[in-house]
Structures are given as C-alpha cells and as structure tokens.
Amino acid sequence: MSKYALMQAPAKDENDFAPRIVIIDNSCPIGKRRVESLVNEGYKPVGWIESPLKLSRLKRGFEANMRHRYENACEKLSKIRLVLNEEDNP
C-alpha cells in the first residue's frame, strides 16, 4: 500500500478560494525532495492518502470524478440560462 502526500498550492490572490492540490508519491527519495521543494514554494501539506493504486490510476479516478461534477454543473447552468432567456423574451 502506497502513501501519498496531498499538497495545496498557495492562493494566487484573495479570490482564489480553492487552490489546486497536488498528489505526490513520497515513498522514494525523489518524491520526498519534491515535497520539500513544494513546501519551499509555499505549498502546504493538507493530508495523506493510503491506497493500493498507483499514482497515475489514483489521479485518473479523481479527474474522472471532477469531470463528472463539472459536466453536471454545466448542465444545470444551461437549464438556468434557458429559463432566464424565456423570462426575458415572453
């Protein structure tokens, strides 16, 4: 089972409410140095994930989930726009 570090990027400005999170496999010296360099860049450790999956499969799973949520949000916005356009053009 691998243990991955979750590192959150520093906020770009005061309106950046959800800075990106990077997942790093720190089971080897290269990963540990990567964590150290990100901390020096202002990233903050926000958690750990233990998983039997390889890092690439873990990331694909997160990306698929986020893509699904994004598509659902876009669909809702499209429906809202249709309703608003119908109200503006009776």
C-alpha positions in Angstrom: 0.0 0.0 0.0 1.4 3.4 -1.0 1.1 6.6 1.0 0.7 9.8 -1.0 1.1 13.3 0.2 -1.5 15.9 -0.6 0.0 19.4 -1.1 -2.1 22.5 -1.6 -0.8 25.3 -3.7 -0.6 28.8 -2.3 -3.6 31.1 -3.2 -2.9 33.3 -6.2 -4.9 36.2 -4.8 -7.7 36.8 -2.2 -10.3 35.5 -4.7 -8.6 32.1 -5.1 -10.8 30.1 -2.7 -9.7 26.6 -4.0 -6.0 26.5 -4.9 -5.1 23.3 -6.6 -4.0 20.2 -4.7 -1.0 18.1 -5.9 -0.7 14.4 -5.1 2.9 13.2 -4.6 4.2 9.7 -4.1 6.7 10.3 -1.4 7.8 6.7 -0.9 11.1 7.4 -2.7 13.8 10.0 -2.2 12.8 11.8 -5.4 9.2 12.2 -4.1 10.4 13.4 -0.7 12.6 16.0 -2.4 9.6 17.1 -4.5 7.5 17.6 -1.3 10.4 19.6 0.2 10.6 21.8 -2.9 6.9 22.4 -2.9 6.9 23.4 0.7 9.7 25.9 -0.1 7.4 27.3 -2.9 4.6 27.9 -0.4 2.6 24.7 -0.7 1.0 23.4 2.5 0.6 19.7 3.4 -3.1 19.1 3.7 -3.3 15.3 4.1 -2.3 11.8 3.2 -3.9 9.1 1.1 -3.1 5.4 1.6 -4.0 3.4 -1.5 -3.0 0.2 -3.2 -3.4 2.0 -6.6 -0.5 3.5 -8.5 -0.4 7.3 -8.6 -1.5 7.5 -12.2 -4.6 5.4 -11.6 -5.4 7.4 -8.5 -5.2 10.7 -10.4 -7.3 9.4 -13.2 -10.0 8.5 -10.7 -10.0 12.0 -9.1 -10.0 13.6 -12.6 -13.0 11.5 -13.7 -14.9 12.4 -10.6 -14.2 16.1 -11.1 -15.1 16.0 -14.8 -18.4 14.4 -13.9 -19.1 17.1 -11.3 -18.1 19.8 -13.9 -20.4 18.4 -16.6 -23.3 18.2 -14.1 -22.7 21.9 -13.1 -22.6 23.0 -16.8 -25.8 21.2 -17.4 -27.5 22.9 -14.5 -26.2 26.3 -15.7 -27.5 25.7 -19.2 -31.0 24.9 -17.8 -30.9 28.1 -15.7 -29.9 30.2 -18.8 -32.8 28.7 -20.8 -35.2 29.7 -18.0 -33.8 33.2 -17.7 -33.8 33.7 -21.5 -37.5 32.6 -21.6 -38.4 35.1 -18.9 -36.5 37.9 -20.8 -38.3 37.1 -24.1 -42.0 36.4 -23.2 
